[in-house]
Amino acid sequence: MSARGAPRPKQPMPGAAQRLDERLRAELESLHAQSLYRQRRIVEGPQGAEITVNGQRLLNFSSNDYLGLAAHPALATAARRALDEYGTGSGAAHLVTGHTRAHHALEAELAEFVQRPQALLFSSGYLANLGIAGALAGRGDRVLEDRLNHASLLDAGLLCGARFSRYAHADAKALAARLQQTGKRKLAMTDGVFSMDGDLAPLPDMARVSAAAGAMLVVDDAHGFGVLGEHGRGTLEHFRLGLEEVPVLMATLGKALGSFGAFVAGSEALIETLIQKARTYIYTTAPPAAWAAATRAALKLLREESWRRGKLHVLIARLRAGAAQLDLPILESRTAIQPLMIGDAARALAVSKDLEARGILAVAIRPPTVPAGRARLRLTLTAAHSEAQVDQLLDALARVMKTVSD
């Protein structure tokens, strides 16, 4: 009651949207406090060794454009021609009216390149991995995965309905032990090149223990395709493994090929099964034909311009040699991914910001993308970089890391 005896007006109860916002703001503030909050950068213009970010011109060591093809004029020309021929949208899923001659030709060329009977396009690597697991495993089956697999692989294992477990990183013996567990069908899923550490899965040993246990081995070669192997066919070519050892190969097209999307390659029966059962293929609108045309142009360049891979590996060796001289804590990696270990998330963020002030983009990778205490700068090299630019990065790192250590 008020002083005059009149009832107080009722305060309006917060609405559902207000309650949601209050809870979400508290969670966002917690991310800020832990140095785990993420912000988008606005990039102007094409990808390259140098890019303009939020209005600032920066030397870019945070791109997966490993062969420097994302801004190649041949890809743009092919896409423009396809836009004139097919228009901007595919109009439907592949199984309705969205599958064009351009898509079909790309699938045939990818299959021929990786030396497998057939290939199937997906709109992203994430969708491809979800589709593989959902089509090949379910209730009563077992999916086993490397502890450091990409999130798309982990989600695929968790969501497909099979019993899911993880084994110690890059440990074929640990996988073999897990494969002794019961299951109607067993799927072993792994990255070929691990996206945050840059190391390679022990695929020959994994293929051996998988075959012994009657398991299907699935390899996500997003970061090896186009980069590793004599012809750029990826991690499987690097290890000289074929269809019999690795029945299911997935690779993405938005990294070394500078385009977008992904594909799965394998036997005719595998591809037909995915067409019939992979929900992320069946119920997704097909990407534009212009994307397929651009990717075909990129694949042609991958075949013809082997100097791009050669230059990339020269730059990798130069960075690693310079880092060793400076005693920088870079993980062992023979790939374009060179992780500079920092540990603490706040410190990794500080190092990244210091480099940005010096004109270098090297994004800090923090939990949950990597385990707690394992924050790092994920330095990536591309064929578009020069040796002088790698030296510039090393010089900046020497100065910044010394400042942080002091």
Sine and cosine of phi, psi and omega as CSV:
sin_phi,cos_phi,sin_psi,cos_psi,sin_omega,cos_omega
0.00,0.00,0.55,-0.84,0.08,-1.00
-0.99,0.15,0.10,-0.99,-0.02,-1.00
-0.86,0.51,-0.50,0.87,-0.03,-1.00
-1.00,0.01,0.03,1.00,0.03,-1.00
1.00,-0.01,-0.07,1.00,0.00,-1.00
-0.99,0.12,0.58,-0.81,0.02,-1.00
-0.91,0.42,0.62,-0.79,0.04,-1.00
-0.95,0.32,0.59,-0.81,0.06,-1.00
-0.91,0.41,0.64,-0.77,0.02,-1.00
-0.94,0.35,0.70,-0.71,0.08,-1.00
-0.97,0.25,0.72,-0.70,-0.01,-1.00
-0.89,0.46,0.70,-0.71,0.06,-1.00
-0.93,0.36,0.62,-0.79,0.03,-1.00
-0.89,0.45,0.66,-0.75,0.02,-1.00
-0.96,0.27,0.13,-0.99,-0.03,-1.00
-0.87,0.49,-0.66,0.75,-0.01,-1.00
-0.90,0.43,-0.64,0.77,0.01,-1.00
-0.91,0.41,-0.69,0.72,0.02,-1.00
-0.88,0.47,-0.66,0.75,0.03,-1.00
-0.88,0.47,-0.74,0.67,-0.02,-1.00
-0.88,0.48,-0.63,0.77,0.00,-1.00
-0.89,0.46,-0.68,0.73,0.01,-1.00
-0.92,0.39,-0.68,0.73,-0.03,-1.00
-0.92,0.38,-0.63,0.77,0.02,-1.00
-0.89,0.46,-0.63,0.77,0.04,-1.00
-0.88,0.47,-0.65,0.76,0.01,-1.00
-0.93,0.37,-0.63,0.78,0.03,-1.00
-0.91,0.42,-0.65,0.76,0.05,-1.00
-0.89,0.46,-0.57,0.82,0.05,-1.00
-0.91,0.42,-0.64,0.77,0.06,-1.00
-0.89,0.46,-0.68,0.73,0.06,-1.00
-0.84,0.54,-0.73,0.69,-0.06,-1.00
-0.89,0.46,-0.49,0.87,-0.02,-1.00
-1.00,-0.07,0.11,0.99,-0.06,-1.00
0.87,0.50,0.56,0.83,-0.02,-1.00
-0.91,-0.41,0.07,1.00,-0.01,-1.00
-0.96,0.29,0.65,-0.76,-0.05,-1.00
-0.90,-0.44,0.58,-0.82,0.01,-1.00
-0.76,-0.65,0.61,-0.79,0.05,-1.00
-0.98,0.22,0.56,-0.83,0.11,-0.99
-0.97,-0.24,0.57,-0.82,0.02,-1.00
-0.98,-0.19,0.92,-0.39,-0.03,-1.00
-0.99,-0.14,0.72,-0.70,0.05,-1.00
-0.94,-0.35,0.77,-0.64,0.03,-1.00
1.00,0.07,-0.06,-1.00,-0.11,-0.99
-0.97,0.23,0.25,-0.97,0.13,-0.99
-0.93,0.36,0.44,-0.90,0.03,-1.00
0.06,-1.00,-0.04,-1.00,0.05,-1.00
-0.89,0.45,-0.48,0.88,0.12,-0.99
-0.83,-0.56,0.68,-0.73,0.03,-1.00
-0.66,-0.75,0.36,-0.93,0.06,-1.00
-0.99,-0.16,0.87,-0.49,-0.06,-1.00
-0.84,-0.54,0.85,-0.53,-0.03,-1.00
0.77,0.64,0.62,0.79,0.05,-1.00
1.00,0.10,-0.03,1.00,-0.04,-1.00
-0.93,-0.36,0.73,-0.68,0.04,-1.00
-0.99,0.16,0.83,-0.56,-0.09,-1.00
-0.76,-0.65,0.55,-0.84,0.18,-0.98
-0.98,0.21,0.83,-0.55,-0.26,-0.97
-0.98,-0.18,0.93,-0.36,0.11,-0.99
-0.88,-0.48,0.62,0.79,0.00,-1.00
-0.69,-0.73,0.49,0.87,-0.04,-1.00
-0.91,-0.41,0.54,-0.84,0.11,-0.99
-1.00,-0.06,0.23,0.97,0.01,-1.00
-0.98,0.19,0.91,0.42,-0.25,-0.97
-0.86,0.50,-0.56,0.83,-0.03,-1.00
-0.98,-0.18,0.08,1.00,0.03,-1.00
0.93,0.38,0.58,0.81,-0.06,-1.00
-0.98,-0.20,-0.18,0.98,-0.13,-0.99
-0.88,0.48,-0.48,0.88,0.00,-1.00
-0.92,-0.40,0.31,0.95,-0.03,-1.00
-0.93,0.37,0.72,-0.69,-0.05,-1.00
-0.89,0.46,-0.45,0.89,0.00,-1.00
-0.90,0.43,-0.58,0.81,0.03,-1.00
-0.93,0.36,-0.67,0.74,0.00,-1.00
-0.91,0.41,-0.64,0.77,0.01,-1.00
-0.90,0.44,-0.71,0.71,0.01,-1.00
-0.89,0.45,-0.65,0.76,0.01,-1.00
-0.91,0.42,-0.67,0.75,0.01,-1.00
-0.89,0.46,-0.67,0.75,0.02,-1.00
-0.89,0.45,-0.66,0.75,0.01,-1.00
-0.93,0.37,-0.55,0.84,0.07,-1.00
-0.88,0.47,-0.65,0.76,0.03,-1.00
-0.91,0.41,-0.58,0.81,-0.08,-1.00
-0.99,0.12,-0.66,0.75,-0.15,-0.99
-0.93,-0.38,-0.23,0.97,-0.09,-1.00
1.00,0.10,-0.14,-0.99,-0.12,-0.99
-1.00,0.03,-0.54,0.84,-0.08,-1.00
-0.89,-0.45,0.46,-0.89,0.01,-1.00
-0.99,0.15,-0.37,0.93,0.12,-0.99
1.00,0.05,-0.35,0.94,-0.05,-1.00
-0.18,-0.98,0.03,-1.00,0.08,-1.00
-0.94,0.34,0.28,-0.96,0.00,-1.00
-0.83,0.56,-0.60,0.80,-0.09,-1.00
-0.99,0.11,0.02,1.00,0.05,-1.00
-0.96,-0.30,-1.00,-0.02,0.06,-1.00
-0.74,-0.68,0.26,0.96,-0.10,-0.99
-1.00,0.00,-0.11,0.99,-0.08,-1.00
-1.00,-0.04,0.97,-0.26,-0.08,-1.00
-1.00,-0.08,0.12,-0.99,0.07,-1.00
-0.88,0.48,-0.54,0.84,0.02,-1.00
-0.91,0.42,-0.69,0.72,0.06,-1.00
-0.87,0.49,-0.71,0.70,-0.08,-1.00
-0.90,0.44,-0.65,0.76,0.00,-1.00
-0.91,0.41,-0.64,0.77,0.02,-1.00
-0.89,0.45,-0.68,0.73,0.02,-1.00
-0.86,0.51,-0.68,0.73,0.00,-1.00
-0.91,0.42,-0.66,0.75,-0.02,-1.00
-0.94,0.34,-0.60,0.80,0.05,-1.00
-0.91,0.41,-0.69,0.72,0.02,-1.00
-0.87,0.50,-0.69,0.72,0.00,-1.00
-0.91,0.41,-0.62,0.78,-0.05,-1.00
-0.92,0.40,-0.69,0.72,-0.02,-1.00
-1.00,0.03,0.08,1.00,0.12,-0.99
0.88,0.47,0.77,0.64,0.07,-1.00
-0.75,-0.66,0.41,-0.91,-0.08,-1.00
-0.85,0.53,-0.67,0.74,-0.07,-1.00
-0.55,-0.84,0.32,-0.95,0.09,-1.00
-0.67,-0.74,0.42,-0.91,-0.02,-1.00
-0.70,-0.71,0.76,-0.65,-0.03,-1.00
-0.99,0.12,0.63,-0.78,0.15,-0.99
-0.81,-0.58,0.37,-0.93,-0.06,-1.00
-0.96,0.28,-0.32,0.95,0.08,-1.00
-0.31,-0.95,0.30,-0.95,0.07,-1.00
-0.90,0.44,-0.58,0.82,0.03,-1.00
-0.86,0.51,-0.75,0.67,0.01,-1.00
-0.91,0.41,-0.59,0.81,0.01,-1.00
-0.89,0.45,-0.72,0.69,-0.02,-1.00
-0.91,0.42,-0.66,0.75,0.07,-1.00
-0.88,0.48,-0.64,0.77,0.00,-1.00
-0.92,0.39,-0.65,0.76,0.01,-1.00
-0.88,0.48,-0.80,0.60,-0.05,-1.00
-0.89,0.45,-0.66,0.75,-0.02,-1.00
-0.91,0.41,-0.53,0.85,-0.02,-1.00
-0.99,0.12,-0.48,0.88,-0.14,-0.99
-0.96,-0.27,-0.20,0.98,-0.03,-1.00
-0.61,-0.79,0.45,-0.89,0.02,-1.00
-0.23,-0.97,-0.43,-0.90,-0.05,-1.00
-0.84,0.54,0.76,-0.65,-0.01,-1.00
1.00,-0.01,-0.19,0.98,0.03,-1.00
-0.99,-0.13,0.05,-1.00,-0.02,-1.00
-0.69,-0.72,0.73,-0.69,0.06,-1.00
-0.89,-0.45,0.78,-0.62,-0.02,-1.00
-0.86,-0.51,0.72,-0.69,-0.11,-0.99
-0.66,-0.75,0.49,-0.87,0.11,-0.99
-0.89,0.46,0.63,-0.78,-0.05,-1.00
-0.87,0.50,-0.48,0.88,-0.04,-1.00
-0.97,-0.24,0.32,0.95,0.07,-1.00
-0.85,0.53,0.40,-0.92,0.08,-1.00
-0.88,0.48,0.47,-0.88,-0.04,-1.00
-0.83,0.56,-0.55,0.83,-0.02,-1.00
-0.91,0.41,-0.61,0.79,0.06,-1.00
-0.93,0.37,-0.70,0.71,0.00,-1.00
-0.89,0.46,-0.70,0.72,0.03,-1.00
-0.90,0.44,-0.61,0.79,0.02,-1.00
-0.87,0.50,-0.71,0.71,0.01,-1.00
-0.91,0.41,-0.62,0.79,-0.03,-1.00
-0.95,0.32,-0.56,0.83,-0.16,-0.99
-1.00,-0.07,-0.22,0.98,-0.14,-0.99
-0.98,0.22,-0.20,0.98,0.03,-1.00
0.99,-0.11,-0.14,0.99,0.04,-1.00
-0.99,0.14,0.21,-0.98,0.13,-0.99
-0.96,0.28,0.78,-0.63,-0.20,-0.98
-0.89,-0.46,0.71,-0.70,0.10,-0.99
-0.52,-0.86,0.34,-0.94,-0.04,-1.00
-0.87,-0.50,0.57,-0.83,0.03,-1.00
-0.91,-0.41,0.27,-0.96,-0.05,-1.00
-0.86,0.51,0.58,-0.81,-0.13,-0.99
-0.83,0.56,0.78,-0.62,0.11,-0.99
0.80,0.60,0.61,0.79,-0.08,-1.00
-0.87,-0.50,0.99,-0.16,-0.04,-1.00
-0.92,0.39,-0.52,0.85,0.04,-1.00
-0.91,0.41,-0.64,0.77,0.05,-1.00
-0.91,0.42,-0.61,0.79,0.07,-1.00
-0.89,0.45,-0.69,0.72,-0.01,-1.00
-0.86,0.52,-0.65,0.76,0.02,-1.00
-0.90,0.43,-0.68,0.74,0.03,-1.00
-0.91,0.42,-0.55,0.83,-0.03,-1.00
-0.93,0.36,-0.23,0.97,0.05,-1.00
-0.97,0.26,-0.26,0.97,0.01,-1.00
-0.94,0.33,0.43,-0.90,-0.09,-1.00
-0.96,0.28,0.43,-0.90,0.05,-1.00
0.14,-0.99,0.64,-0.76,0.01,-1.00
-0.87,0.49,-0.80,0.60,0.09,-1.00
-0.83,-0.56,0.53,-0.85,-0.02,-1.00
-0.81,-0.58,0.74,-0.67,0.01,-1.00
-0.87,-0.49,0.84,-0.55,0.12,-0.99
-0.97,-0.26,0.88,-0.48,-0.09,-1.00
-0.88,-0.48,0.74,-0.67,-0.04,-1.00
-0.51,-0.86,0.46,-0.89,0.25,-0.97
-0.94,0.34,0.51,-0.86,0.17,-0.99
-0.98,0.17,-0.78,0.63,0.15,-0.99
-0.90,-0.43,0.81,-0.58,-0.04,-1.00
-0.98,0.22,0.79,-0.61,-0.26,-0.97
-0.93,0.38,-0.42,0.91,-0.03,-1.00
-0.97,-0.23,-0.45,0.89,-0.01,-1.00
-0.98,-0.18,-0.39,0.92,0.03,-1.00
0.98,0.21,0.05,1.00,0.00,-1.00
-1.00,0.02,0.20,-0.98,-0.07,-1.00
-0.97,-0.23,0.60,-0.80,0.14,-0.99
-0.94,0.35,0.55,-0.84,0.03,-1.00
-0.98,0.22,0.94,0.35,-0.18,-0.98
-0.88,0.47,-0.62,0.79,0.04,-1.00
-0.86,0.51,-0.70,0.72,0.03,-1.00
-0.93,0.38,-0.62,0.79,0.01,-1.00
-0.91,0.41,-0.62,0.78,0.03,-1.00
-0.90,0.43,-0.62,0.79,-0.02,-1.00
-0.91,0.41,-0.75,0.66,-0.05,-1.00
-0.95,0.31,-0.51,0.86,0.05,-1.00
-0.92,0.40,-0.69,0.72,0.01,-1.00
-0.89,0.45,-0.64,0.77,-0.01,-1.00
-0.90,0.44,-0.52,0.86,-0.02,-1.00
-1.00,-0.09,0.05,1.00,-0.02,-1.00
0.94,0.34,0.47,0.88,-0.03,-1.00
-0.99,-0.15,0.48,-0.88,0.12,-0.99
-1.00,0.05,0.78,-0.63,0.04,-1.00
-0.99,-0.13,0.82,-0.57,0.01,-1.00
-0.91,-0.41,0.81,-0.58,-0.02,-1.00
-0.88,-0.47,0.83,-0.56,0.13,-0.99
-1.00,-0.06,0.95,-0.30,-0.08,-1.00
-0.96,-0.28,0.63,0.78,-0.05,-1.00
-0.81,0.59,-0.65,0.76,-0.11,-0.99
-0.98,-0.21,0.01,1.00,0.07,-1.00
-0.97,-0.24,-0.53,0.85,-0.04,-1.00
-0.87,0.49,0.79,-0.62,-0.01,-1.00
1.00,0.03,-0.29,0.96,-0.10,-0.99
-0.95,-0.33,-0.71,0.70,-0.08,-1.00
-0.99,-0.16,0.34,-0.94,0.02,-1.00
1.00,-0.02,0.43,-0.90,-0.05,-1.00
-0.85,0.53,-0.59,0.80,-0.03,-1.00
-0.94,-0.33,0.10,0.99,-0.01,-1.00
0.99,0.13,0.30,0.95,-0.02,-1.00
-0.98,0.22,-0.18,0.98,0.15,-0.99
0.93,-0.38,-0.31,-0.95,-0.12,-0.99
-0.89,0.45,-0.58,0.82,0.00,-1.00
-0.91,0.40,-0.65,0.76,0.06,-1.00
-0.91,0.41,-0.64,0.77,0.04,-1.00
-0.83,0.56,-0.67,0.74,-0.01,-1.00
-1.00,-0.04,-0.04,1.00,-0.01,-1.00
0.87,0.49,0.76,0.66,0.04,-1.00
-0.94,-0.35,0.58,-0.81,-0.03,-1.00
-0.86,-0.51,-0.32,-0.95,-0.07,-1.00
-0.88,0.48,-0.61,0.80,-0.04,-1.00
-0.92,0.39,-0.61,0.79,-0.01,-1.00
-0.98,0.18,-0.63,0.78,-0.03,-1.00
-0.80,-0.60,1.00,-0.05,-0.08,-1.00
-0.91,0.40,-0.48,0.88,-0.11,-0.99
-0.82,-0.57,0.89,-0.45,0.05,-1.00
-0.90,-0.43,0.78,-0.62,0.14,-0.99
-0.86,-0.51,0.65,-0.76,0.09,-1.00
-0.56,-0.83,0.45,-0.89,-0.01,-1.00
-0.98,-0.19,0.33,-0.94,-0.08,-1.00
-0.93,-0.37,-0.06,1.00,-0.06,-1.00
-0.99,-0.11,0.14,0.99,0.01,-1.00
-0.94,-0.35,-0.99,-0.10,-0.05,-1.00
-0.87,0.50,-0.54,0.84,-0.02,-1.00
-1.00,0.08,-0.09,1.00,0.12,-0.99
0.91,0.42,0.39,0.92,-0.04,-1.00
-0.88,-0.48,-0.84,-0.54,-0.06,-1.00
-0.29,-0.96,0.50,-0.87,0.09,-1.00
0.98,-0.18,-0.28,-0.96,-0.07,-1.00
-0.37,-0.93,0.16,-0.99,0.09,-1.00
-0.55,-0.83,0.41,-0.91,0.14,-0.99
-0.89,-0.45,0.69,-0.72,-0.01,-1.00
-0.79,-0.61,0.63,-0.78,0.01,-1.00
0.03,-1.00,-0.47,-0.88,-0.03,-1.00
-0.95,0.31,0.23,-0.97,0.06,-1.00
-0.88,0.47,-0.63,0.77,-0.01,-1.00
-0.91,0.41,-0.63,0.77,0.03,-1.00
-0.89,0.47,-0.76,0.65,-0.06,-1.00
-0.91,0.41,-0.64,0.76,0.03,-1.00
-0.90,0.43,-0.59,0.81,0.05,-1.00
-0.90,0.44,-0.68,0.73,0.02,-1.00
-0.91,0.42,-0.63,0.78,0.03,-1.00
-0.88,0.48,-0.63,0.78,-0.06,-1.00
-0.99,0.13,-0.48,0.88,-0.21,-0.98
-0.82,-0.57,-0.29,0.96,-0.05,-1.00
-0.98,0.21,0.96,-0.28,-0.10,-1.00
-0.88,0.47,-0.55,0.84,-0.01,-1.00
-0.96,0.27,-0.19,0.98,0.15,-0.99
-1.00,-0.08,-0.72,0.70,-0.10,-1.00
-0.91,0.42,-0.65,0.76,-0.18,-0.98
-0.95,-0.30,0.49,0.87,0.02,-1.00
-0.82,-0.57,0.73,-0.69,0.08,-1.00
-0.87,0.50,0.71,-0.70,0.00,-1.00
-0.90,0.43,0.59,-0.81,0.07,-1.00
-0.90,0.44,0.32,-0.95,0.00,-1.00
-0.86,0.50,0.54,-0.84,0.04,-1.00
-0.88,0.48,-0.49,0.87,0.02,-1.00
-0.87,0.49,-0.57,0.82,0.06,-1.00
-0.90,0.44,-0.68,0.73,0.01,-1.00
-0.90,0.43,-0.64,0.77,0.01,-1.00
-0.91,0.42,-0.67,0.74,0.04,-1.00
-0.89,0.46,-0.63,0.78,-0.01,-1.00
-0.93,0.37,-0.59,0.81,0.07,-1.00
-0.89,0.46,-0.63,0.77,0.05,-1.00
-0.90,0.43,-0.63,0.77,0.02,-1.00
-0.91,0.41,-0.66,0.75,0.01,-1.00
-0.90,0.45,-0.59,0.81,0.05,-1.00
-0.90,0.44,-0.67,0.74,0.03,-1.00
-0.92,0.40,-0.61,0.79,0.04,-1.00
-0.87,0.50,-0.64,0.77,0.02,-1.00
-0.93,0.36,-0.66,0.75,-0.20,-0.98
-1.00,-0.02,-0.42,0.91,-0.13,-0.99
-0.90,-0.43,0.93,0.36,-0.01,-1.00
-0.91,0.42,-0.29,0.96,0.01,-1.00
-0.87,0.49,-0.42,0.91,0.01,-1.00
-0.90,0.43,-0.71,0.71,0.05,-1.00
-0.91,0.42,-0.66,0.75,0.01,-1.00
-0.87,0.50,-0.71,0.70,0.01,-1.00
-0.90,0.43,-0.67,0.74,0.00,-1.00
-0.85,0.53,-0.69,0.72,-0.04,-1.00
-0.95,0.32,-0.49,0.87,0.13,-0.99
-0.90,0.44,-0.68,0.74,0.01,-1.00
-0.92,0.39,-0.62,0.78,0.04,-1.00
-0.87,0.49,-0.72,0.69,0.00,-1.00
-0.89,0.45,-0.63,0.78,-0.01,-1.00
-0.91,0.41,-0.69,0.73,0.02,-1.00
-0.90,0.44,-0.68,0.73,-0.04,-1.00
-0.92,0.38,-0.62,0.79,0.03,-1.00
-0.91,0.42,-0.68,0.73,0.01,-1.00
-0.92,0.40,-0.64,0.77,0.02,-1.00
-0.90,0.43,-0.61,0.79,0.02,-1.00
-0.91,0.42,-0.65,0.76,0.03,-1.00
-0.90,0.44,-0.57,0.82,-0.01,-1.00
-1.00,0.04,-0.04,1.00,-0.03,-1.00
0.86,0.52,0.67,0.74,0.05,-1.00
-0.99,0.11,0.65,-0.76,-0.07,-1.00
-0.99,0.17,0.94,0.34,0.03,-1.00
-0.99,-0.11,0.75,-0.66,-0.01,-1.00
-0.90,0.43,0.41,-0.91,0.05,-1.00
-0.92,0.40,0.84,-0.54,-0.01,-1.00
-0.33,-0.94,0.72,-0.70,0.06,-1.00
-0.98,-0.21,0.13,0.99,-0.06,-1.00
-0.97,-0.26,-0.04,-1.00,0.00,-1.00
-0.94,0.34,-0.20,0.98,0.00,-1.00
-1.00,-0.06,0.91,-0.42,-0.05,-1.00
-0.84,-0.55,1.00,-0.08,-0.10,-1.00
-0.99,0.16,0.84,-0.55,0.09,-1.00
-1.00,-0.08,0.95,-0.33,-0.12,-0.99
-0.97,0.24,0.74,-0.67,0.03,-1.00
-0.89,-0.45,-0.71,0.71,0.02,-1.00
0.97,-0.22,-0.98,0.21,-0.05,-1.00
-0.98,0.22,0.70,-0.72,-0.06,-1.00
-0.90,0.43,-0.69,0.72,-0.02,-1.00
-0.90,0.44,-0.63,0.78,0.00,-1.00
-0.93,0.36,-0.64,0.77,0.05,-1.00
-0.88,0.48,-0.65,0.76,0.03,-1.00
-0.90,0.43,-0.63,0.78,0.00,-1.00
-0.91,0.41,-0.67,0.74,0.03,-1.00
-0.89,0.45,-0.69,0.72,0.01,-1.00
-0.87,0.49,-0.69,0.73,0.00,-1.00
-0.92,0.39,-0.59,0.81,0.04,-1.00
-0.90,0.43,-0.67,0.74,0.05,-1.00
-0.90,0.44,-0.65,0.76,0.01,-1.00
-0.88,0.47,-0.61,0.79,0.05,-1.00
-0.90,0.44,-0.39,0.92,0.03,-1.00
-1.00,-0.09,0.14,0.99,0.08,-1.00
1.00,0.00,0.34,0.94,-0.04,-1.00
-0.80,-0.60,0.78,-0.63,0.04,-1.00
-0.99,-0.11,0.92,-0.38,0.08,-1.00
-0.65,-0.76,0.99,-0.13,-0.18,-0.98
-0.95,0.33,0.67,-0.74,0.06,-1.00
-0.98,0.21,0.75,-0.66,0.06,-1.00
-0.96,-0.27,0.86,-0.52,-0.11,-0.99
-0.80,-0.60,0.23,-0.97,0.08,-1.00
-0.83,0.56,0.54,-0.84,0.13,0.99
-1.00,0.02,0.07,1.00,0.02,-1.00
-0.88,0.48,-0.59,0.81,0.09,-1.00
-0.82,-0.57,0.33,-0.94,-0.01,-1.00
-0.89,0.46,0.41,-0.91,0.06,-1.00
-0.83,0.55,0.67,-0.74,-0.02,-1.00
0.99,0.15,0.05,1.00,-0.03,-1.00
-0.86,-0.52,0.50,0.87,0.06,-1.00
-0.89,0.46,0.51,-0.86,-0.04,-1.00
-0.38,-0.93,0.19,-0.98,0.25,-0.97
-1.00,-0.10,0.85,-0.52,0.02,-1.00
-1.00,-0.01,1.00,0.00,-0.01,-1.00
-0.98,0.20,0.79,-0.61,0.04,-1.00
-0.82,-0.57,0.66,-0.75,0.00,-1.00
-0.96,-0.29,0.47,-0.88,0.07,-1.00
-0.70,-0.71,0.30,-0.95,0.04,-1.00
-0.92,0.40,-0.22,0.97,0.03,-1.00
-0.98,0.19,-0.29,0.96,0.03,-1.00
-0.96,0.28,0.38,-0.92,0.12,-0.99
-0.95,-0.31,0.26,-0.96,0.06,-1.00
-0.89,0.46,-0.59,0.80,0.02,-1.00
-0.89,0.45,-0.59,0.81,0.02,-1.00
-0.94,0.34,-0.59,0.81,0.09,-1.00
-0.89,0.45,-0.66,0.75,0.04,-1.00
-0.90,0.44,-0.60,0.80,0.05,-1.00
-0.88,0.47,-0.66,0.75,0.06,-1.00
-0.88,0.47,-0.72,0.69,-0.01,-1.00
-0.88,0.48,-0.66,0.75,0.02,-1.00
-0.89,0.46,-0.69,0.73,0.00,-1.00
-0.91,0.41,-0.66,0.75,0.01,-1.00
-0.89,0.45,-0.64,0.77,0.01,-1.00
-0.86,0.51,-0.67,0.74,-0.02,-1.00
-0.95,0.31,-0.72,0.70,-0.08,-1.00
-0.93,0.36,-0.72,0.69,-0.03,-1.00
-0.91,0.42,-0.55,0.84,0.06,-1.00
-0.92,0.40,-0.65,0.76,0.01,-1.00
-0.90,0.44,-0.68,0.73,-0.02,-1.00
-0.92,0.40,-0.66,0.75,-0.01,-1.00
-0.90,0.43,-0.63,0.78,0.01,-1.00
-0.92,0.40,0.00,0.00,0.00,0.00
